[in-house]
Amino acid sequence: MNDFIYDYARGLNAPYWIQEIRVKTKHGEKTIWSFSVPIQLSYFVVGIITFILMMTVFSSVMAFLYRISSISLTLYWYLPTRLAKFYSEYEPQGKK
């Protein structure tokens, strides 16, 4: 008979967007199931719009930054994801 002991405290202390169900066995821990909350559509829309604006409207600023350092490559990833995360967490409709 396999004895599985589930530790409920681990699942309760996990962030709301990632939860895992793990069991302790004689051979160590085993993940049975992991699930997460899907990303909102507004996250993708704001991220894509920000990236397009950086490529078109702010292209001269980004080109200048590219010439003096490699920070522009990081900004192409960081700014769209940061703004999209901010917008999806604090939408104007006041959901959260």
trRosetta pair geometry for C-beta under 8 A, 3 or more apart (Angstrom, degrees):
i j d omega theta_ij theta_ji phi_ij phi_ji
2 25 7.2 -25 -167 -129 105 106
4 23 4.3 -23 -162 -167 106 138
4 24 7.4 138 -159 58 56 52
4 25 6.7 -27 -106 -83 72 79
5 23 6.8 132 60 -163 41 78
5 24 4.9 -26 64 54 97 105
6 21 7.2 -22 -140 -167 120 86
6 22 7.7 144 -136 85 72 48
6 23 5.5 -49 -86 -104 72 79
6 24 7.9 -179 -86 11 27 79
7 10 4.7 62 105 -3 108 111
7 11 7.8 152 101 -6 67 84
7 22 7.1 -15 42 80 99 94
7 24 6.9 64 -24 -21 106 112
8 11 5.9 -60 -160 39 47 107
8 12 6.2 40 150 -18 77 110
9 12 5.7 -59 -143 41 34 110
9 13 6.1 23 163 -12 69 113
10 13 6.3 -66 -145 42 24 102
10 14 6.8 40 153 -42 60 101
10 20 7.5 -51 132 75 112 93
10 22 6.5 -43 99 43 152 113
11 14 5.7 -42 -153 7 34 119
11 19 5.6 52 -154 -163 87 100
11 20 6.8 -139 -100 68 82 50
11 21 6.5 16 -86 -92 131 59
14 18 6.0 -107 169 95 117 74
14 19 5.0 140 88 -109 143 61
14 20 6.7 158 -93 19 161 77
15 18 5.5 43 67 38 97 85
16 19 7.7 -15 -157 -48 29 103
16 37 6.7 13 131 -16 84 136
17 36 5.4 29 161 -160 70 92
17 37 4.7 -87 -128 33 70 104
18 34 7.1 -2 -168 -175 84 103
18 36 4.9 -13 -95 -100 62 101
19 34 7.1 176 91 -150 46 60
19 35 5.9 -13 62 62 90 79
19 36 7.4 164 19 -86 66 51
20 31 5.7 -54 -170 -136 118 106
20 33 7.1 169 -155 92 52 52
20 34 4.3 -15 -106 -103 83 92
21 31 7.3 108 76 -162 54 62
21 32 4.7 -51 101 61 103 104
21 33 4.5 22 37 52 115 90
21 34 7.3 -153 21 -72 65 49
22 29 5.2 9 176 -175 123 110
22 30 6.6 156 -157 77 73 38
22 31 5.2 -40 -98 -98 85 58
22 32 6.8 173 -103 7 28 81
23 29 7.1 158 81 -152 36 64
23 30 5.5 -20 61 60 85 91
23 32 6.0 53 -7 -32 105 116
24 28 7.7 -90 -147 162 64 25
24 29 5.7 -38 -101 -97 61 70
24 30 8.0 156 -102 17 16 76
25 28 6.6 1 62 57 85 36
25 29 7.4 144 20 -109 76 19
25 30 5.5 27 -2 -6 121 119
27 30 7.7 51 76 -51 99 110
31 34 6.0 -10 -179 -38 126 107
39 43 4.9 -84 172 55 105 150
39 44 7.0 104 121 -39 119 92
39 88 7.6 -21 -170 -162 79 168
40 43 5.0 114 66 -10 77 99
40 44 8.0 -151 102 3 52 81
40 88 4.8 163 52 -147 127 119
41 44 5.9 -56 -161 37 45 107
41 45 6.2 41 147 -20 74 108
42 45 5.5 -55 -141 40 36 112
42 46 6.0 30 163 -14 71 108
42 84 7.6 164 128 -160 67 80
42 87 6.1 -131 148 123 112 107
42 88 5.0 156 89 -97 105 84
42 91 6.5 34 121 -100 175 116
43 46 6.5 -61 -145 41 22 102
43 47 6.1 21 157 -17 60 116
43 84 4.6 81 -160 165 61 109
43 85 6.9 37 -129 -80 103 45
43 87 7.4 166 -97 76 49 97
43 88 4.3 -6 -71 -55 86 149
44 47 5.7 -60 -144 41 28 113
44 48 6.1 24 161 -17 66 109
44 84 7.3 71 -56 -152 15 140
45 48 6.1 -59 -147 38 25 106
45 49 6.3 21 157 -15 63 110
45 84 8.0 149 64 -126 50 104
46 49 5.8 -55 -141 40 30 110
46 50 6.1 32 158 -20 65 108
46 80 7.7 159 124 -163 70 73
46 83 5.9 -139 153 122 114 93
46 84 4.2 159 87 -107 105 72
46 87 4.5 157 -85 51 171 153
46 88 7.1 -149 27 -41 136 86
47 50 5.9 -56 -146 36 26 110
47 51 6.4 25 156 -18 63 108
47 80 4.3 80 -154 166 70 103
47 81 6.2 32 -119 -84 116 44
47 83 7.3 156 -91 75 54 89
47 84 3.7 -10 -58 -60 87 148
48 51 5.7 -55 -147 37 31 111
48 52 6.3 30 155 -18 66 106
48 80 7.5 78 -51 -157 19 132
49 52 5.8 -55 -147 37 30 110
49 53 6.3 31 154 -18 64 106
50 53 5.7 -55 -148 37 31 112
50 54 6.4 32 154 -20 64 105
50 79 6.1 -152 160 128 127 94
50 80 4.1 167 87 -109 120 75
50 83 5.0 139 -84 64 155 142
50 84 6.8 -124 11 -46 135 89
51 54 5.7 -54 -150 35 31 112
51 55 6.5 27 153 -17 65 107
51 76 6.9 63 -132 -165 89 76
51 80 4.6 4 -55 -80 86 147
52 55 5.7 -58 -148 38 33 109
52 56 6.1 4 161 2 69 114
53 56 6.3 -70 -135 50 27 92
53 57 4.9 -22 -166 29 73 118
53 58 6.3 49 142 5 76 103
54 57 7.6 -35 -76 55 16 81
54 58 5.1 -41 -132 62 47 117
54 59 7.6 106 153 -72 45 57
54 62 6.1 89 176 -59 87 142
54 75 7.3 -175 -148 129 143 101
54 76 6.3 171 122 -112 149 69
54 79 6.6 128 -74 80 141 139
54 80 7.3 -97 -3 -52 136 100
55 59 6.1 24 172 -81 33 100
55 62 7.8 -42 -100 37 35 161
56 59 6.0 -32 -150 -31 10 113
58 61 4.7 -45 -173 42 85 117
58 62 5.7 87 126 -24 88 100
59 62 5.6 -58 -142 43 33 110
59 63 6.0 38 156 -24 68 105
60 63 5.7 -50 -144 34 30 112
60 64 6.5 32 154 -19 62 104
61 64 5.8 -54 -152 35 31 112
61 65 6.5 28 152 -15 65 106
62 65 5.6 -53 -147 39 34 111
62 66 6.2 40 151 -25 65 104
62 72 4.8 112 -164 -147 76 124
62 75 7.1 -148 -118 83 96 131
62 76 7.5 73 -144 -67 134 94
63 66 5.5 -51 -147 32 32 115
63 67 6.7 34 153 -22 63 102
63 72 7.7 83 -68 -117 16 166
64 67 5.9 -54 -154 30 32 111
64 68 6.7 9 158 -3 66 108
65 68 6.3 -67 -145 45 32 97
65 69 6.5 -47 -179 55 70 82
65 71 5.5 -85 176 73 115 98
65 72 4.0 136 100 -62 111 103
65 75 7.1 15 119 13 159 144
66 69 7.9 -101 -135 70 16 41
66 70 7.4 34 -138 -116 56 40
66 72 4.3 -57 -67 33 76 149
66 73 7.5 90 -111 -38 89 78
69 72 7.6 141 86 -8 71 79
70 73 5.3 -24 176 21 82 117
70 74 7.2 83 128 -13 77 96
71 74 5.5 -58 -159 41 47 111
71 75 6.0 49 146 -25 76 106
72 75 5.4 -53 -144 36 36 114
72 76 6.6 46 155 -28 65 97
73 76 5.9 -44 -154 22 32 114
73 77 7.6 16 152 -3 58 101
74 77 6.2 -67 -163 42 38 101
74 78 5.5 22 153 -14 77 121
75 78 5.5 -60 -122 47 34 104
75 79 5.2 25 -176 -15 75 113
76 79 7.4 -27 -105 34 12 101
76 80 7.4 2 174 0 43 113
77 80 7.1 -80 -163 42 22 99
77 81 6.4 2 163 -4 63 120
78 81 6.3 -75 -151 44 24 102
78 82 5.8 19 163 -19 68 117
79 82 5.8 -59 -138 39 26 110
79 83 6.1 18 168 -12 65 110
80 83 6.2 -60 -141 42 26 104
80 84 5.9 24 162 -17 64 113
81 84 5.8 -58 -141 41 28 110
81 85 6.1 29 159 -20 64 108
82 85 5.9 -56 -147 36 26 109
82 86 6.3 26 154 -18 63 107
83 86 5.6 -53 -145 37 32 112
83 87 6.2 29 157 -17 66 107
84 87 5.9 -55 -144 39 30 108
84 88 6.1 22 160 -14 65 110
85 88 6.1 -59 -141 41 27 104
85 89 6.2 19 161 -13 64 112
86 89 6.2 -65 -147 41 24 105
86 90 6.2 -30 173 33 64 106
87 90 6.9 -83 -134 63 21 70
87 91 6.6 56 168 -95 64 61
88 91 6.7 5 -142 -60 27 94
89 96 6.0 -87 -179 79 55 146
90 96 6.5 -102 -93 74 44 100
91 94 7.2 -94 86 -11 78 19
91 95 5.1 27 49 18 120 108
91 96 7.0 88 19 19 86 90
